[in-house]
Amino acid sequence: MGDLKQHNLIKAQERLRDQVGHALRAALIAGELRPGSIYSAPGLAAELGVSATPVREAMLDLAREGLVEPVRNKGFRITEVSERELDQCTELRTLIEVPTVGRVTETAAREELEALRPLAEEIVTNAREHNLIGYLEADRRFHLTLLGLAGNDRLVETVGDLRKRSRLYGLTGLDEAGKLVSSAEEHVELLDLMIAGDREGAEACMLRHLGHVRSLWAEARDEPVERPAGRLGPVRKN
């Protein structure tokens, strides 16, 4: 019984770590945790109503994703991305993703492309329902799964890394202005063009979509945050 209790305790700790990570991602997306600012695990823990341990563990998870970086004896700094870095990421993604989408349009089976439709529709649904974390996660899965149809794992890994380096922060204002829905709907348009075998149209759509995303990055960085930075709500421990 002792082993079972220990197992249950570990599971509970893992769930709390995941819940804290979810709350921190939501704060990043909302702009409540500001790029360039340093936050301590005890300080965040106090606002979330948990101990510092799951916060440190969750922040280390975010560090592996490139969202934060550890600062010795201080805490974690929210990763700051310059306009130049965003432009470079966009250029690289364009060089990789546009021709890859064209190639996949001609080589992938219709069934493989149709299998992506639920994800494309999930992106739109999340945008309309203001589910920003769901929006970003479905967007990530759609793009990386689509690129995976080209059969090059290193290509997918490279684009995944570029996406981490150019995460959207402060999306709340854009969401409230309805500016995410049109970007979300481009995923369905892209899929329809690919299923129709329109390579030229699919490449043009992908190019336009990446340009649209880059403009969202710029607007999200300039968007003022209505709520005070760092004002997080408590984590609900299930």
N, CA and C of each residue as an Amber inpcrd file, in Angstrom:
protein
   714
   0.8240000  -1.2100000   0.0000000   0.0000000   0.0000000   0.0000000
   0.8550000   1.2570000   0.0000000   2.0310000   1.1760000   0.6720000
   2.9080000   2.3330000   0.7160000   3.3550000   2.7500000  -0.6710000
   3.6890000   1.7490000  -1.5160000   4.1200000   2.0370000  -2.8830000
   2.9960000   2.6860000  -3.6740000   1.7740000   2.2080000  -3.4590000
   0.6240000   2.7510000  -4.1770000   0.3850000   4.2070000  -3.7860000
   0.5060000   4.5080000  -2.4760000   0.3310000   5.8870000  -2.0260000
   1.3850000   6.7950000  -2.6400000   2.6240000   6.2950000  -2.7150000
   3.6970000   7.0730000  -3.3250000   3.4110000   7.3190000  -4.8060000
   2.8870000   6.2880000  -5.4680000   2.5370000   6.4090000  -6.8870000
   1.4610000   7.4720000  -7.0850000   0.4480000   7.4500000  -6.2320000
  -0.6320000   8.4320000  -6.3310000  -0.1250000   9.8410000  -6.0560000
   0.8250000   9.9540000  -5.1010000   1.4000000  11.2560000  -4.7880000
   2.1630000  11.8080000  -5.9850000   2.9350000  10.9440000  -6.6420000
   3.6920000  11.3630000  -7.8220000   2.7400000  11.8250000  -8.9220000
   1.6530000  11.0700000  -9.1210000   0.6730000  11.4380000 -10.1400000
   0.0540000  12.7960000  -9.8350000  -0.2540000  13.0250000  -8.5570000
  -0.8510000  14.3020000  -8.1630000   0.1320000  15.4400000  -8.4190000
   1.4160000  15.2110000  -8.1200000   2.4370000  16.2370000  -8.3540000
   2.5740000  16.5430000  -9.8430000   2.5100000  15.4930000 -10.6700000
   2.6040000  15.6840000 -12.1160000   1.4300000  16.4930000 -12.6300000
   0.2180000  16.2050000 -12.0980000  -0.9650000  16.9500000 -12.5290000
  -0.8440000  18.4160000 -12.1480000  -0.3370000  18.6820000 -10.9250000
  -0.1790000  20.0610000 -10.4760000   0.8430000  20.7870000 -11.3390000
   1.9270000  20.1100000 -11.6720000   2.9410000  20.6940000 -12.5570000
   2.3320000  21.0650000 -13.8970000   1.5120000  20.1780000 -14.4480000
   0.8600000  20.4480000 -15.7310000  -0.1030000  21.6270000 -15.6160000
  -0.8560000  21.6910000 -14.5060000  -1.8040000  22.7870000 -14.2990000
  -1.0850000  24.1260000 -14.1830000   0.0460000  24.1170000 -13.4700000
   0.8300000  25.3420000 -13.3330000   1.3780000  25.7540000 -14.6960000
   1.8820000  24.7770000 -15.4470000   2.3890000  25.0760000 -16.7920000
   1.3160000  25.6730000 -17.6800000   0.1190000  25.1460000 -17.5850000
  -1.0050000  25.6540000 -18.3660000  -1.2990000  27.1080000 -17.9770000
  -1.2950000  27.3890000 -16.6570000  -1.5690000  28.7480000 -16.1790000
  -0.4930000  29.7260000 -16.6380000   0.7650000  29.2860000 -16.6140000
   1.8660000  30.1600000 -17.0310000   1.8120000  30.4310000 -18.5330000
   1.4770000  29.4080000 -19.3230000   1.3330000  29.6170000 -20.7660000
   0.2090000  30.6170000 -21.0500000  -0.8980000  30.4700000 -20.3110000
  -2.0140000  31.3940000 -20.4960000  -1.5870000  32.8230000 -20.1620000
  -0.7800000  32.9760000 -19.1050000  -0.3070000  34.3110000 -18.7150000
   0.6390000  34.8850000 -19.7720000   1.4670000  34.0380000 -20.3610000
   2.3580000  34.4750000 -21.4350000   1.5660000  34.9630000 -22.6330000
   0.5850000  34.1620000 -23.0320000  -0.2200000  34.4900000 -24.2030000
  -1.0210000  35.7670000 -23.9650000  -1.5280000  35.9230000 -22.7400000
  -2.3220000  37.1090000 -22.4160000  -1.4680000  38.3630000 -22.2710000
  -0.1550000  38.1730000 -22.1220000   0.7230000  39.3200000 -21.9440000
   0.8850000  39.7240000 -20.4970000   0.4300000  38.8800000 -19.5650000
   0.5580000  39.1880000 -18.1450000   1.9700000  38.9320000 -17.6370000
   2.7000000  38.0760000 -18.3310000   4.1290000  37.8750000 -18.0770000
   4.8500000  38.4800000 -19.2770000   5.6430000  39.4960000 -19.0450000
   6.1750000  40.3120000 -20.1260000   7.5430000  39.8420000 -20.5970000
   7.7730000  39.7760000 -21.9120000   9.0880000  39.4310000 -22.4530000
  10.1720000  40.3470000 -21.8950000  11.3030000  39.7440000 -21.4920000
  12.4120000  40.5050000 -20.9430000  12.3710000  40.6330000 -19.4310000
  11.2100000  40.4100000 -18.8240000  11.0740000  40.5280000 -17.3750000
  11.4830000  39.2240000 -16.6870000  11.9710000  39.3570000 -15.4460000
  12.3880000  38.1950000 -14.6590000  11.3620000  37.9450000 -13.5560000
  10.9810000  36.6830000 -13.3910000  10.0050000  36.2920000 -12.3760000
  10.6010000  35.1740000 -11.5260000  10.3950000  35.2690000 -10.2260000
  10.8970000  34.2240000  -9.3310000   9.8330000  33.1520000  -9.1470000
  10.3020000  31.9320000  -8.9270000   9.3650000  30.8330000  -8.6870000
   8.5280000  31.0730000  -7.4340000   9.1210000  31.5260000  -6.2980000
   8.2970000  31.7830000  -5.1030000   7.2520000  32.8740000  -5.3390000
   7.6250000  33.9140000  -6.1000000   6.6740000  34.9960000  -6.3760000
   5.4960000  34.5250000  -7.2030000   5.7880000  33.7500000  -8.2420000
   4.7100000  33.2050000  -9.0780000   3.8750000  32.2020000  -8.2840000
   4.5550000  31.4140000  -7.4470000   3.8450000  30.4180000  -6.6420000
   2.8400000  31.0880000  -5.7140000   3.2330000  32.2210000  -5.1250000
   2.3370000  32.9340000  -4.2170000   1.0920000  33.4070000  -4.9590000
   1.2590000  33.8870000  -6.2010000   0.1100000  34.3650000  -6.9680000
  -0.7740000  33.2160000  -7.4290000  -0.1520000  32.0630000  -7.6980000
  -0.9190000  30.9120000  -8.1790000  -1.5050000  30.0880000  -7.0340000
  -1.0470000  30.3500000  -5.8130000  -1.5780000  29.6160000  -4.6690000
  -1.0550000  28.2060000  -4.5520000   0.1980000  27.9870000  -4.9700000
   0.8280000  26.6640000  -4.8860000   2.2190000  26.8340000  -4.2890000
   2.9060000  25.7100000  -4.0590000   4.2810000  25.7810000  -3.5730000
   5.2100000  26.1290000  -4.7360000   6.4430000  26.4730000  -4.4060000
   7.3940000  26.8870000  -5.4440000   7.8640000  25.7190000  -6.3120000
   7.8330000  24.4980000  -5.7860000   8.3800000  23.3470000  -6.5240000
   7.6910000  23.1080000  -7.8660000   6.3510000  22.9880000  -7.9230000
   5.7280000  22.7680000  -9.2400000   5.9250000  23.9440000 -10.1890000
   6.0980000  25.1550000  -9.6360000   6.3460000  26.3180000 -10.4910000
   7.7250000  26.1940000 -11.1270000   8.7340000  25.8310000 -10.3340000
  10.0840000  25.6400000 -10.8890000  10.0740000  24.5540000 -11.9580000
   9.3750000  23.4540000 -11.6760000   9.3200000  22.3460000 -12.6390000
   8.6350000  22.7930000 -13.9270000   7.5350000  23.5300000 -13.7960000
   6.8090000  24.0090000 -14.9700000   7.6550000  25.0060000 -15.7610000
   8.3800000  25.8710000 -15.0540000   9.2230000  26.8470000 -15.7390000
  10.3670000  26.1660000 -16.4850000  10.8790000  25.0750000 -15.9420000
  11.9090000  24.3180000 -16.6480000  11.3410000  23.6930000 -17.9190000
  10.0790000  23.2640000 -17.8580000   9.4130000  22.7640000 -19.0700000
   9.3230000  23.8790000 -20.1150000   8.9610000  25.0840000 -19.6660000
   8.8540000  26.2220000 -20.5770000  10.2230000  26.6090000 -21.1250000
  11.2670000  26.4310000 -20.3130000  12.6230000  26.7360000 -20.7690000
  13.0290000  25.7930000 -21.8910000  12.6300000  24.5320000 -21.7760000
  12.9480000  23.5680000 -22.8430000  12.2250000  23.9100000 -24.1380000
  11.1110000  24.6130000 -24.0160000  10.3610000  25.0430000 -25.1970000
  10.8580000  26.3850000 -25.7320000  11.8190000  26.9850000 -25.0340000
  12.3600000  28.2570000 -25.4850000  11.5370000  29.4630000 -25.0860000
  10.5630000  29.2850000 -24.1910000   9.6920000  30.3970000 -23.8000000
  10.2950000  31.2440000 -22.6830000  11.1140000  30.6110000 -21.8390000
  11.7830000  31.3370000 -20.7640000  13.2230000  30.8470000 -20.6870000
  14.0540000  31.5780000 -19.9280000  15.4230000  31.1440000 -19.6970000
  15.7720000  31.3510000 -18.2360000  16.4660000  30.3840000 -17.6170000
  16.8240000  30.5130000 -16.2040000  17.8230000  31.6530000 -15.9940000
  17.6500000  32.3950000 -14.8990000  18.5900000  33.4370000 -14.4850000
  19.0600000  33.0650000 -13.0860000  20.3430000  32.7770000 -12.9440000
  20.8740000  32.2520000 -11.6870000  20.5470000  33.1590000 -10.5040000
  20.0460000  32.5300000  -9.4590000  19.7210000  33.1970000  -8.1860000
  18.6050000  34.2370000  -8.2950000  17.9390000  34.2970000  -9.4250000
  16.8600000  35.2770000  -9.5920000  15.5350000  34.6470000 -10.0030000
  15.5850000  33.6850000 -10.9090000  14.3380000  33.0910000 -11.3940000
  14.4110000  32.7940000 -12.8670000  13.4060000  33.2570000 -13.6020000
  13.3230000  32.9670000 -15.0300000  12.9700000  34.2380000 -15.7930000
  13.6800000  34.4600000 -16.8670000  13.3920000  35.6030000 -17.7340000
  12.5300000  35.1450000 -18.9020000  11.4580000  35.8950000 -19.1710000
  10.6130000  35.5930000 -20.3270000  11.3940000  35.9350000 -21.5920000
  11.5000000  34.9780000 -22.4880000  12.2950000  35.1580000 -23.6930000
  11.7970000  36.3400000 -24.5150000  12.7320000  37.1770000 -24.9060000
  12.3990000  38.3430000 -25.7160000  12.9330000  38.1370000 -27.1240000
  12.0800000  38.3480000 -28.1140000  12.4640000  38.1480000 -29.5080000
  12.4340000  39.4890000 -30.2280000  13.5330000  39.8340000 -30.8900000
  13.6090000  41.1190000 -31.5880000  12.8740000  41.0590000 -32.9210000
  12.5830000  42.2300000 -33.4730000  11.9530000  42.2970000 -34.7940000
  12.8360000  41.6240000 -35.8380000  14.1320000  41.8100000 -35.7180000
  15.0720000  41.2010000 -36.6760000  14.9990000  39.6780000 -36.6040000
  14.9420000  39.1440000 -35.3720000  14.8390000  37.6920000 -35.2060000
  13.5270000  37.1700000 -35.7760000  12.4380000  37.9050000 -35.5720000
  11.1470000  37.4980000 -36.1210000  11.1930000  37.4760000 -37.6450000
  11.8260000  38.5100000 -38.2390000  11.9540000  38.5470000 -39.6910000
  12.7820000  37.3660000 -40.1980000  13.8520000  37.0350000 -39.4770000
  14.6960000  35.9170000 -39.8900000  13.9510000  34.5960000 -39.7990000
  13.1770000  34.4310000 -38.7240000  12.3850000  33.2060000 -38.5790000
  11.3620000  33.0930000 -39.7020000  10.7160000  34.2140000 -40.0330000
   9.7250000  34.2050000 -41.1050000  10.3750000  33.8580000 -42.4350000
  11.5430000  34.4210000 -42.6890000  12.2440000  34.1370000 -43.9510000
  12.5970000  32.6620000 -44.0560000  13.1020000  32.0960000 -42.9610000
  13.4670000  30.6780000 -42.9790000  12.2380000  29.7920000 -43.1490000
  11.1670000  30.1260000 -42.4280000   9.9430000  29.3340000 -42.5610000
   9.3990000  29.4150000 -43.9900000   9.4910000  30.5840000 -44.5970000
   9.0220000  30.7370000 -45.9720000   9.8360000  29.8700000 -46.9250000
  11.1530000  29.8920000 -46.7700000  12.0350000  29.1050000 -47.6320000
  11.7640000  27.6070000 -47.4950000  11.3860000  27.1930000 -46.2870000
  11.1590000  25.7650000 -46.0370000   9.7250000  25.3500000 -46.3350000
   8.7590000  26.0820000 -45.7790000   7.3800000  25.6050000 -45.7740000
   6.6400000  25.7930000 -47.0960000   6.9150000  26.8900000 -47.7930000
   6.1840000  27.1260000 -49.0460000   6.4670000  26.0300000 -50.0730000
   7.7310000  25.7450000 -50.4110000   7.9710000  24.6660000 -51.3830000
   7.5870000  23.2880000 -50.8630000   7.6980000  23.0880000 -49.5340000
   7.3170000  21.7830000 -48.9720000   5.8230000  21.5540000 -49.1160000
   5.0310000  22.5900000 -48.8660000   3.5850000  22.4900000 -49.0600000
   3.2810000  22.1780000 -50.5280000   4.0140000  22.8040000 -51.4370000
   3.8190000  22.5210000 -52.8550000   4.1130000  21.0740000 -53.1880000
   5.2110000  20.5670000 -52.6430000   5.5940000  19.1780000 -52.9140000
   4.5930000  18.1980000 -52.3170000   4.1710000  18.4810000 -51.0860000
   3.1970000  17.5970000 -50.4200000   1.8710000  17.6030000 -51.1800000
   1.5050000  18.7460000 -51.7490000   0.2690000  18.8330000 -52.5460000
   0.2750000  17.7960000 -53.6600000   1.4390000  17.5570000 -54.2470000
   1.5390000  16.6400000 -55.3870000   1.8110000  15.1980000 -54.9710000
   2.3220000  14.9760000 -53.7660000   2.7350000  13.6180000 -53.3980000
   1.8480000  12.9490000 -52.3450000   1.1810000  13.7340000 -51.5050000
   0.3940000  13.1380000 -50.4150000  -0.9110000  12.5540000 -50.9430000
  -1.3490000  11.4800000 -50.3130000  -2.6420000  10.8820000 -50.6620000
  -3.7660000  11.7840000 -50.1480000  -4.8780000  11.7690000 -50.8600000
  -6.0240000  12.5870000 -50.4530000  -6.4480000  12.2720000 -49.0200000
  -6.3800000  10.9730000 -48.6650000  -6.7900000  10.5680000 -47.3220000
  -5.8820000  11.1770000 -46.2470000  -4.5940000  11.2990000 -46.5560000
  -3.6580000  11.8970000 -45.5960000  -3.9910000  13.3640000 -45.3570000
  -4.3410000  14.0610000 -46.4260000  -4.6810000  15.4730000 -46.2970000
  -6.0300000  15.6560000 -45.6030000  -6.9950000  14.8340000 -45.9580000
  -8.3160000  14.9300000 -45.3330000  -8.2330000  14.6670000 -43.8330000
  -7.2620000  13.8360000 -43.4280000  -7.1110000  13.5230000 -42.0060000
  -6.7390000  14.7620000 -41.1970000  -6.2570000  15.7930000 -41.8830000
  -5.8760000  17.0330000 -41.2080000  -7.0550000  18.0010000 -41.0410000
  -8.1780000  17.7070000 -41.6720000  -9.3060000  18.6400000 -41.6190000
  -9.8160000  18.8850000 -40.1950000  -9.9570000  17.8550000 -39.3560000
 -10.4020000  18.1310000 -37.9860000  -9.4860000  19.1240000 -37.2610000
  -8.1820000  19.0310000 -37.5010000  -7.2440000  19.9670000 -36.8810000
  -7.4350000  21.3790000 -37.4160000  -7.6110000  21.4930000 -38.7410000
  -7.8310000  22.8130000 -39.3480000  -9.0990000  23.4510000 -38.7890000
 -10.1430000  22.6520000 -38.6370000 -11.4020000  23.1710000 -38.1050000
 -11.2910000  23.4780000 -36.6140000 -10.4550000  22.7120000 -35.9140000
 -10.2350000  22.9660000 -34.4840000  -9.5570000  24.3220000 -34.2770000
  -8.6420000  24.6760000 -35.1820000  -7.9690000  25.9770000 -35.1000000
  -8.9990000  27.0950000 -35.2100000  -9.8990000  26.9680000 -36.1680000
 -10.9310000  27.9860000 -36.3750000 -11.8650000  28.0580000 -35.1680000
 -12.2780000  26.8960000 -34.6860000 -13.1830000  26.8530000 -33.5270000
 -12.5430000  27.5220000 -32.3080000 -11.2780000  27.2030000 -32.0620000
 -10.5940000  27.7890000 -30.9130000 -10.4570000  29.3000000 -31.0620000
 -10.2090000  29.7670000 -32.2750000 -10.1070000  31.2130000 -32.4960000
 -11.4460000  31.8870000 -32.2170000 -12.5360000  31.2740000 -32.6980000
 -13.8590000  31.8610000 -32.4800000 -14.2980000  31.8070000 -31.0230000
 -13.8230000  30.7790000 -30.3090000 -14.2070000  30.6150000 -28.9070000
 -13.2030000  31.2550000 -27.9520000 -12.2150000  31.9630000 -28.5050000
 -11.2210000  32.6910000 -27.7070000 -10.3930000  31.7640000 -26.8240000
 -10.1760000  30.5380000 -27.2910000  -9.3250000  29.5770000 -26.5860000
  -7.9140000  29.7020000 -27.1610000  -7.1170000  30.6010000 -26.5900000
  -5.8230000  30.9320000 -27.1850000  -4.8140000  29.7960000 -27.0790000
  -4.7960000  29.1170000 -25.9500000  -3.8700000  27.9940000 -25.8120000
  -4.2540000  26.8760000 -26.7770000  -5.5450000  26.5900000 -26.8550000
  -6.0110000  25.5810000 -27.8090000  -5.7060000  25.9780000 -29.2410000
  -5.8590000  27.2690000 -29.5330000  -5.5640000  27.8040000 -30.8710000
  -4.1080000  27.5530000 -31.2520000  -3.1890000  27.9210000 -30.3670000
  -1.7680000  27.7750000 -30.6660000  -1.3580000  26.3100000 -30.7550000
  -1.9060000  25.4730000 -29.8860000  -1.5430000  24.0590000 -29.9020000
  -2.0560000  23.3680000 -31.1660000  -3.3030000  23.6500000 -31.5500000
  -3.8500000  23.0500000 -32.7690000  -3.1020000  23.5580000 -34.0000000
  -2.7370000  24.8380000 -33.9860000  -1.9650000  25.4210000 -35.0840000
  -0.6160000  24.7200000 -35.2190000   0.0500000  24.4940000 -34.1000000
   1.3500000  23.8070000 -34.1160000   1.2190000  22.3960000 -34.6720000
   0.2310000  21.6520000 -34.1840000   0.0510000  20.2750000 -34.6330000
  -0.2880000  20.2140000 -36.1140000  -1.1280000  21.1460000 -36.5860000
  -1.5060000  21.1560000 -37.9990000  -0.2840000  21.3490000 -38.8880000
   0.4720000  22.3970000 -38.6220000   1.6100000  22.7180000 -39.4820000
   2.6800000  21.6290000 -39.4590000   3.0130000  21.1290000 -38.2720000
   4.0680000  20.1250000 -38.1950000   3.6220000  18.7810000 -38.7650000
   2.3580000  18.4280000 -38.5780000   1.8520000  17.1800000 -39.1700000
   1.8150000  17.2840000 -40.6870000   1.3930000  18.4350000 -41.1890000
   1.3590000  18.6580000 -42.6350000   2.7560000  18.5410000 -43.2310000
   3.7290000  19.1950000 -42.6040000   5.1050000  19.1100000 -43.0960000
   5.6540000  17.6910000 -42.9800000   5.1800000  16.9620000 -41.9740000
   5.6260000  15.5870000 -41.7850000   5.2770000  14.6810000 -42.9590000
   4.2790000  15.0700000 -43.7430000   3.8960000  14.2710000 -44.9120000
   4.9760000  14.2950000 -45.9910000   5.9440000  15.2100000 -45.8540000
   7.0620000  15.2520000 -46.8060000   8.0890000  14.1760000 -46.4830000
   7.9980000  13.5840000 -45.2880000   8.8830000  12.4740000 -44.9420000
  10.2590000  12.8670000 -44.4530000  10.4420000  14.1380000 -44.0700000
  11.7540000  14.6110000 -43.6170000  11.6420000  15.0530000 -42.1610000
  12.0750000  14.1880000 -41.2530000  11.9490000  14.4840000 -39.8270000
  12.7730000  15.6970000 -39.4110000  13.9510000  15.8850000 -40.0140000
  14.7890000  17.0290000 -39.6440000  14.1360000  18.3420000 -40.0600000
  13.4410000  18.3180000 -41.1820000  12.7230000  19.5140000 -41.6380000
  11.6500000  19.8990000 -40.6100000  10.9030000  18.9070000 -40.1610000
   9.8480000  19.1580000 -39.1740000  10.4530000  19.6860000 -37.8720000
  11.5590000  19.0910000 -37.4550000  12.2450000  19.5200000 -36.2360000
  12.7180000  20.9700000 -36.3530000  13.2420000  21.3220000 -37.5260000
  13.7400000  22.6850000 -37.7480000  12.6070000  23.7010000 -37.6700000
  11.4950000  23.4080000 -38.3290000  10.3570000  24.3300000 -38.2980000
   9.7810000  24.4100000 -36.8870000   9.7440000  23.2860000 -36.1810000
   9.2660000  23.3000000 -34.7990000  10.1090000  24.2170000 -33.9370000
  11.4200000  24.1980000 -34.1480000  12.3110000  25.0720000 -33.3960000
  12.0840000  26.5400000 -33.7620000  11.8950000  26.8170000 -35.0410000
  11.6320000  28.1900000 -35.4760000  10.3360000  28.7190000 -34.8680000
   9.3280000  27.8630000 -34.7690000   8.0530000  28.2660000 -34.1770000
   8.2400000  28.6140000 -32.7040000   9.0490000  27.8330000 -31.9790000
   9.2870000  28.1120000 -30.5690000   9.9770000  29.4580000 -30.3860000
  10.8590000  29.7990000 -31.3180000  11.6140000  31.0450000 -31.2090000
  10.7600000  32.2630000 -31.5470000   9.5960000  32.0400000 -32.0950000
   8.7600000  33.1730000 -32.5280000   7.3370000  33.0340000 -31.9980000
   7.2350000  32.5600000 -30.7370000   5.9140000  32.3870000 -30.1460000
   5.1780000  33.7170000 -30.0430000   3.8760000  33.6520000 -30.1590000
   3.0420000  34.8500000 -30.0240000   2.7970000  35.1710000 -28.5540000
   3.0850000  36.4080000 -28.1660000   2.8110000  36.8740000 -26.8230000
   1.7590000  37.9820000 -26.8880000   1.0160000  38.1560000 -25.8170000
   0.0640000  39.2540000 -25.7510000  -1.0470000  39.1570000 -26.7780000
  -1.5680000  37.9380000 -26.9840000  -2.5870000  37.7350000 -28.0200000
  -3.9890000  38.1720000 -27.6010000  -4.1760000  38.4480000 -26.3320000
  -5.5320000  38.7250000 -25.8580000  -6.1880000  39.8760000 -26.6040000
  -5.4500000  40.9700000 -26.7810000  -6.0150000  42.1320000 -27.4690000
  -6.3880000  41.8220000 -28.9070000  -5.5270000  41.0600000 -29.5950000
  -5.8150000  40.6890000 -30.9840000  -7.0360000  39.7790000 -31.0550000
  -7.1240000  38.8680000 -30.1000000  -8.2710000  37.9630000 -30.0510000
  -9.5560000  38.7400000 -29.8530000  -9.5280000  39.6930000 -28.9160000
 -10.7330000  40.4680000 -28.6290000 -11.1380000  41.3280000 -29.8190000
 -10.1650000  41.6940000 -30.6600000 -10.4600000  42.4900000 -31.8530000
 -10.8770000  41.6090000 -33.0360000 -10.8910000  40.2890000 -32.8300000
 -11.3070000  39.3720000 -33.8850000 -10.2890000  39.1630000 -34.9810000
  -9.0270000  39.4690000 -34.6970000  -8.0060000  39.3980000 -35.7450000
  -7.3870000  38.0140000 -35.9190000  -7.7050000  37.0820000 -35.0400000
  -7.1410000  35.7390000 -35.1510000  -7.9830000  34.8300000 -36.0420000
  -9.2540000  35.1290000 -36.1700000 -10.1530000  34.2370000 -36.9040000
  -9.7630000  34.1360000 -38.3800000  -9.4430000  35.2640000 -39.0070000
  -9.1030000  35.2260000 -40.4330000  -7.8370000  34.4200000 -40.6690000
  -6.8650000  34.5300000 -39.7700000  -5.6520000  33.7210000 -39.8810000
  -5.9870000  32.2450000 -39.6960000  -6.8750000  31.9590000 -38.7560000
  -7.2730000  30.5680000 -38.5080000  -7.9520000  29.9580000 -39.7330000
  -8.7950000  30.7320000 -40.4000000  -9.5400000  30.2150000 -41.5510000
  -8.6310000  29.8960000 -42.7420000  -7.4340000  30.4770000 -42.7570000
  -6.5030000  30.1820000 -43.8470000  -6.0430000  28.7280000 -43.8350000
  -6.1080000  28.0710000 -42.6850000  -5.7210000  26.6670000 -42.6220000
  -6.6890000  25.7930000 -43.4200000  -7.9740000  26.1110000 -43.3170000
  -8.9830000  25.3660000 -44.0780000  -8.8190000  25.6530000 -45.5660000
  -8.5780000  26.9140000 -45.9110000  -8.3610000  27.2870000 -47.3110000
  -7.1580000  26.5530000 -47.8860000  -6.0640000  26.5140000 -47.1280000
  -4.8520000  25.8200000 -47.5780000  -5.1290000  24.3490000 -47.8300000
  -5.8190000  23.7200000 -46.9040000  -6.1140000  22.2960000 -47.0340000
  -6.9820000  22.0280000 -48.2590000  -7.9700000  22.8690000 -48.5010000
  -8.8420000  22.6940000 -49.6690000  -8.0400000  22.7890000 -50.9690000
  -7.1250000  23.7330000 -51.0360000  -6.2910000  23.9020000 -52.2340000
  -5.3970000  22.6810000 -52.4490000  -4.8500000  22.1600000 -51.3630000
  -3.9740000  20.9910000 -51.4760000  -4.7540000  19.7600000 -51.9100000
  -5.9290000  19.5710000 -51.3560000  -6.7590000  18.4180000 -51.7270000
  -7.1880000  18.5120000 -53.1880000  -7.3820000  19.7490000 -53.6690000
  -7.7450000  19.9610000 -55.0730000  -6.5500000  19.7850000 -56.0130000
  -5.3560000  19.5980000 -55.4360000  -4.1630000  19.4100000 -56.2580000
  -3.6220000  20.6970000 -56.8560000  -4.0170000  21.8310000 -56.2900000
  -3.5860000  23.1370000 -56.8050000  -2.2790000  23.5440000 -56.1120000
  -1.1610000  23.0970000 -56.6710000   0.1320000  23.3840000 -56.0480000
   0.4150000  24.8850000 -56.0020000   0.1970000  25.5610000 -57.1050000
   0.4760000  26.9930000 -57.1620000  -0.3880000  27.7610000 -56.1620000
  -1.6700000  27.3950000 -56.0970000  -2.5730000  28.0600000 -55.1620000
  -2.2020000  27.7840000 -53.7190000  -1.7900000  26.5390000 -53.4370000
  -1.4080000  26.1680000 -52.0740000  -0.1550000  26.9190000 -51.6440000
   0.8180000  27.0260000 -52.5450000   2.0430000  27.7510000 -52.2040000
   1.7510000  29.2270000 -51.9620000   0.8870000  29.8060000 -52.7970000
   0.5230000  31.2210000 -52.6250000  -0.2070000  31.4300000 -51.3040000
  -1.0750000  30.4990000 -50.9340000  -1.8200000  30.5850000 -49.6750000
  -0.8770000  30.4760000 -48.4870000   0.0830000  29.5470000 -48.5810000
   1.0400000  29.3720000 -47.4870000   1.9010000  30.6150000 -47.3230000
   2.3240000  31.2140000 -48.4300000   3.1210000  32.4320000 -48.3850000
   2.3250000  33.5690000 -47.7330000   1.0700000  33.6960000 -48.1250000
   0.2090000  34.7360000 -47.5610000  -0.0270000  34.4990000 -46.0720000
  -0.2090000  33.2280000 -45.7040000  -0.4680000  32.8840000 -44.3080000
   0.7270000  33.2510000 -43.4280000   1.9350000  32.9440000 -43.8730000
   3.1220000  33.2740000 -43.0930000   3.2810000  34.7890000 -42.9550000
   2.9420000  35.5270000 -44.0120000   2.9740000  36.9860000 -43.9310000
   1.9400000  37.5010000 -42.9480000   0.7820000  36.8560000 -42.9420000
  -0.2920000  37.2250000 -42.0110000   0.1540000  36.9770000 -40.5740000
   0.7730000  35.8140000 -40.3490000   1.2550000  35.4730000 -39.0130000
   2.3070000  36.4740000 -38.5510000   3.1980000  36.8610000 -39.4640000
   4.2420000  37.8290000 -39.1000000   3.6230000  39.1700000 -38.6890000
   2.5660000  39.5740000 -39.3610000   1.9090000  40.8320000 -38.9980000
   1.2330000  40.7060000 -37.6410000   0.7290000  39.5110000 -37.3150000
   0.1420000  39.2870000 -35.9910000   1.2130000  39.3910000 -34.9120000
   2.4080000  38.8630000 -35.2000000   3.5030000  38.9880000 -34.2380000
   3.7380000  40.4510000 -33.9100000   3.8250000  41.2710000 -34.9690000
   4.1120000  42.6940000 -34.7740000   3.0180000  43.3640000 -33.9470000
   1.7640000  43.0620000 -34.2690000   0.6540000  43.6790000 -33.5440000
   0.5970000  43.2070000 -32.0990000   0.8890000  41.9160000 -31.8820000
   0.8550000  41.3830000 -30.5170000   1.9190000  42.0380000 -29.6530000
   3.0850000  42.3210000 -30.2390000   4.1570000  42.9550000 -29.4820000
   3.7980000  44.3910000 -29.1280000   3.0190000  45.0660000 -29.9870000
   2.6600000  46.4690000 -29.7560000   1.3950000  46.6250000 -28.9320000
   0.6560000  45.5220000 -28.7720000  -0.6520000  45.5880000 -28.1080000
  -0.4860000  45.8960000 -26.6250000  -1.1150000  46.9430000 -26.0920000
  -1.0070000  47.2290000 -24.6690000  -1.7450000  46.1820000 -23.8470000
  -1.2450000  45.9320000 -22.6560000  -1.8700000  44.9470000 -21.7740000
  -2.7880000  45.6700000 -20.8100000  -4.0450000  45.2980000 -20.8150000
  -5.0340000  45.9720000 -19.9850000  -4.8130000  45.6620000 -18.5060000
  -4.5340000  44.3730000 -18.2230000  -4.3860000  43.9840000 -16.8320000
  -2.9440000  44.1630000 -16.3790000  -2.7110000  44.4170000 -15.0870000
  -1.3460000  44.5950000 -14.5940000  -0.5260000  43.3370000 -14.8290000
   0.7400000  43.5290000 -15.2420000   1.6140000  42.3810000 -15.4850000
   1.8200000  41.6040000 -14.1960000   1.7790000  40.2770000 -14.3260000
   2.0660000  39.4300000 -13.1850000   0.8750000  39.1290000 -12.3020000
  -0.2990000  39.6350000 -12.6260000  -1.4770000  39.3740000 -11.7960000
  -2.1320000  38.0810000 -12.2570000  -1.6650000  36.9770000 -11.6980000
  -2.1680000  35.6710000 -12.0940000  -3.2330000  35.2030000 -11.1170000
  -4.1300000  34.3750000 -11.6420000  -5.1360000  33.7980000 -10.7670000
  -4.6210000  32.5140000 -10.1320000  -5.2610000  32.0410000  -9.0750000
  -4.8230000  30.8020000  -8.4120000  -5.0610000  29.5830000  -9.2860000
  -4.2010000  28.5900000  -9.1300000  -4.3690000  27.3190000  -9.8270000
  -5.3900000  26.4910000  -9.0690000  -6.3270000  25.9270000  -9.7850000
  -7.3430000  25.0620000  -9.1580000  -6.7750000  23.6580000  -9.0640000
  -6.5710000  23.1650000  -7.8610000  -5.9870000  21.8400000  -7.6600000
  -7.0810000  20.8040000  -7.6070000  -7.0940000  19.9400000  -8.6280000
  -8.1590000  18.9270000  -8.7150000  -7.8400000  17.7300000  -7.8270000
